[in-house]
Amino acid sequence: MNTLSFRIEILKWAANNIGLRLDQVVSKISEAERTQKKLLAGEFSINQAESFAEITKVPFGSLFLNTPPETIYKPTIPDLRQKQDPIPLSDFFYEVLDDVQKKQEWYVEFLLENNAEKLNFVGRFKNHEDINVTTIASDIRKTLNLPINLNTRTNREHYLKLLIERCEKVGILVFKNSIVKYATRKTLDTNEFRGFVLSNEYAPAIFLNGQDMPSAMIFTLAHELAHIWLGESGVDDLDIYGNNPTEVLCNKIAASVLVSNSEFDEAWEIYHGDISWVANALHVSKLMIARLALTYNKITSIEYKTIHESEKEAYNNIPKKDGAPSFLKLVPGRNSRLLTNAVVNQAVSGNMLLRDAGRLLNVSPQNIMKLGGI
């Protein structure tokens, strides 16, 4: 049997690509201690090397390099972040972007095979000379059948869940995750980005950074919806000091989508600008009202930042619920429930191999059938 020898430095780099140690990856290839020792020493059979490359998501040829490559192919997306000197987009971000792009491409192809029509709201206000915030926000609200019952908005997590459901009901894929795929060591950073959007006439996609607070994710979701109606893609940080005209416009549209101008102005006047009272009256969080007040120039960026830090501390101090959701229950939210259902249905009906379905959803083939009941 032919033996391939690889540099340990390269093998560790590949393992780190999926957030694991080398010994953890090796244990996935073989349980035999003798074999594991050979692999840890860099001695592989061809089949073992192919498995290693597939597990670590690196090109097979890269295992033969003398030193780890500085760069691997990275997908592109307009960088709309507003912070001064933003930190470079990380490999973790690009892994997420690549994953979402592949899922979106599959879903678009699936729709075309089933003679789906274009979504007429995507880019509806693209290239409009006279862009009216209220008009666009009203169109988004009408399309998504908003507003949601006021009392429902009190529970931030439930409100976000309902907003995502409304988006997916009209054909918008929404992904929400706090890590890269299922690599718990690869956590995402809200200081780097809060979300991104991939505009597409058949299946626009939104990704929400799950490390954020639910209230913040709600605003990010509305902001990305504005980009879809303008027919634009991009990655955002929603920085409060930014002055990019398009980002400022999308913030205003997002504010009007979540709470109409008339609702906000009336509550602001009645309660004399008291953030807590306005939030209670409109059944939304203090943070959301503060974000809207900032957008409408009712408070300063310094005042907003103070409220944001206070709310963040309060959120972090909320006791965590005992136990965690089962792995399978996390899959639809991380992969878009709309897309997950399509993939599972294709696999169950025999139109897609379980192996391919599992690879697309980043789960084992055995779990695909179990997802059908969720």
N, C-alpha and C positions, 0 to 999 in steps of 0.2 A: 504493500500500500504506500503510495506516494505521501511524503510528509512535507508540509509547508512550514517554514520558520518565519515568524513575525517578531518585530521589535516590541518589547513589553510596553514601551512608551506609546506606541501606536494603539495597542490593544486597550490601554487605560484611557486614552483619548476617546476611542470609539465607545467604550463603556460609559464614560462620562456624558457622551452625547445623549443618552437616555436617562441620565441621572443616577446611574448605578455604579458600584465598584466592579472591578474586573472579576473578582471571585463570584459575585452575584450573577453576572452574565454567564460565566463558565458553568455554574450550577444548573442553569437552564438548558445547557447543551448535554450534560452528562451528570448522573448521580454517582458514578463510580469514582472513588477517591483516586485510583491510579490514573484514570483518564484526566481527571481534573488537574492533577499535578503536571501532566504533560501540557495541557492547555495553558495553565498559568505560567509555564516556562516558554510559551510561544510556539509550541509544536502542535500543528493541526493537520487533520486530513482535509482533503478538498471539501467533502461534505460538511465537516465541522466548521471550516472557514466560511462556507456559504451561509450556514445557519447563523454564525456569529455576526456576519455582515447584515443579515436580515433582521436579527434581533436588535442590533444597535442602530439600525437605520442609516448606515453609511455605505457609500459605494464599495463594492467588493474590491475594486482596484486600489482603493485608498489604504487597504491593509498592507500593501507591499511598499508603502512609502517609508523613507528613512526618518522623517520627522513629521509630526502632525501638520496638516495643511492649515494655513492661516485663515483661509476662507473656503466655504463650500457654497454651491449655488444658493442664492437667496432670492426669493420672490420679491417683486416690487410693489409698492403702494405709495400714493402721494402722502408725504409727511406734513400733516396739518397742525402739528403740535405748536403751542404758542409760547412755551417757556423760553426764556432767554438761555441760549446755550443748552438745549435739552440733551440729556444723556443719549449716547448712540443707541439705536434700537438693538436689542440684544439677540443672541442666538435663540433664546427662549421665545422671544416675540416672533422671530421668523419661522420657528417650528410651528407655532400656533397658526400663523398666517398661511403657511404652506398646507397645513392640515385642513383648514377651513376652505381654502381655494380648491383643493382636490374634492372635497365633499360637495361644494357648490357646482363644480364642473360635472360631477356625476349626476347630480340632481337635475341640472339643466338638460343634460343628454337624455335623462329619463323622461322629463317633461316633453321634450321634442319628439321622442319616440311615441308618445301618447297624444300627439297633436295638440299640445297645450298652446294657448294664445298668450301673447305678450301681456304683461300687467300694465294697464294704461296709466297708472299713477306714477310709475318710475320715470323720472325726468320730466314730469308734467310741467314744471316751471323752469325748465332748463332754457337758458338764453332769453328769458323774458326781460325786456328792458325795464318794465315797470313792475318790480317785485314788491308785493304787499304782504307784510308779515301776517296780518289777520286773515287774508285770503288763503294763504298756504296752510296756516294752522287750522283753519276751519275745514279745509279740504282733507287734511290728515285726520281730524277728529271725525269727520263724516265717514271716511273710508274705513276707519277702525271702530266705528260705532261707539265713540266716546261722547260725553264723559262716563266713566264707571261710577256706580252708586257711591255717593259721598262717604257713607259709613264704611264701605269696603276699603277706602283709601287709608283708613286709620292703621291697619296692619300693613306695614311696608312690604314684608316678604310676599304676602298674599296679593297685594296690589301689583307688585312687579310681575308676579306669576300671571295675573289676569291680563296685564298689558302685553306680555309675551304671547299669550294665547291669542289675543286679538290680532297681533302682528302675523302670527303663523296662519291664522284663519284666512287671511287675504293673500298668503303666498310668500311672506317674508321669513326667511330662515333666521332663527335667533339662537346663538350659541352663548352659553354662560359657563365660564370655568375659571378657577383660581390657580390652576397649575397647567403645565404642558401635558395634554392628553391625560394620562393617569400616573405620571411620574411625580409623586408627592414631594420629591426633593427639588423639583423644578417649579418653584413658586413664581407667580407673575408679580410685577411691581407697579402699583398705581402711580408712582412717581415717574415711571417711564411712559405708560399709556393707560387710558381708562377704557378705551374701546376702539373698534374700527368698523368700517362699513365697506362692502364690496357691492357696488351698484351693478345690477344686471336686469335686463328687460323681462326676463323670465323668472328669475329667482334671486332677488337681492339678498345679501347676507349681512347680519350684524353680529359682532362679537362683543360681549361685555366682560370686562375684567372682574371676575368674581371675588377678588381681594377687596373690592370696594364695599362701602356700606350700601344697603338696599336703596336708601334715599338717593344716594349719588348715582347708582346704576339706573334708577328711574329717569333721572335727568339725562344721563348719557344715552339711554335708549331713545328718548324723544329727540335728542340732538342728532343722532344717526338717522332717524326717520326723516328729519329735515334734509339731510344730505341726499337721501333716496329720492325725495320729491324734486330735488334740484339736479338729480342724475349724476351725483358725484361719489367717488370713492375716496377713502383716506383714513389715516390713523390719527386719533385725537387724544389730547390730555386735558381739554376743557380748562386750561389755565385762566385764572380770573384776571390776569394782567394783559392778556393777549388783545391785539387790536386788528387782527386779520379780518377784513370786511366780511368774508364768507363765514368765518367762524362766529363773528358777532351776530350776523344774520341768523345763523342756525341756532344760536343761543336764544335769540328773541322768539324764533318760531317754536323752539322746544318749550319755552316758558308759557306761550299762549296755548300750546297743545295740552299741557298739564293743568293749567288753571287759566281760564279765559281772562282777557284784560278787564272786562267788566266785573267779573267775580273778584279779582284781585283788588282793583281800585276801590270797590265798594267796601270790602273787608278792611282794607288799609285805612280808609277814612273813618269808618265806624270805630275801629280799635286804636286809632291814633298811631299807627305804625308799630304797635307792640307785636313783635314777632311771634311770641307764644300764643297770644290771643288770636291773631290772624290764622296761625297754623291750626288751632283748635276749631275755629269757625269753618275753615275749609277742609278739615279732616285730612290734613297732610302734615308732614314732619316740619319741624322748625328749620331744618337744614334746607328743605325744598323751598320754603317761603323766603329764607335768606337768599337763596340762589336766584329766585325770581325778583326779589327786591333789588339785588345787585344788577340784574339784567335791566330792570326798569329805572335804574339810577336813583333808587330810594335810599340805599345805604352805600357806604364806601367799601372798597376792597379790604381795608383794614378791619372794618366791622364784620364783614363776611368771614374773614379768616379767623377771627376770634370765635365766632359762632361755630364755624366748621370744626375747630380744634376741640371746643367744648362738647359738641355732639359726637365727635369721633371717640373722645374719652368715655362718654356715657355709653356709647354702643359697645366699646371694648369691655366695659365693666358689667355688661349684661351676663348673668350666669349662663353658661353653655348647657344645652340640653344633654341629658344622659344618653349615651349611645350615639351612633351615627347611622344615617340611612344606609341600606344595603347597597352594595356596589351596583347592582342592576338598576336600582331606582335612580342612580345618578346619571346613567347613560343617556337617557333622552334629553335631559337639560343641557348636558355638555355637548351633545351632538346635534341639537335641534330636534325636538319631538317630531316635527313635520318630516324631516329627512329620515330620522330613525324609523318611523312607521313605514315609509316608502321602502327602505332597505330591507326591513324585516319581512314585509309583505312579498317583495320580490324573491327573497330567499325561501320563504315558506311555500310559495307557489311554484318553485323550481326554476324560476327565470334567472336566478343568480346563485352561484356557488356559495355555500356556507363559509368557505374559506375567504372568498372575496368580500362577503358581507362583513365578516369579522374584522378583516383588515381595514375596511373603510370606517368602521365604528370603533376601531382600536380595542376590540374584545376578542375572546376566543370563539371559534366557530360553535362550540357547544353552547355558548350563552345566547346565541342568536335566537334559537327556538324559545328560550326562556323569556326573552324580551317581548315575545308576542303577547304575553299575558299581562304586561305592565301598561 
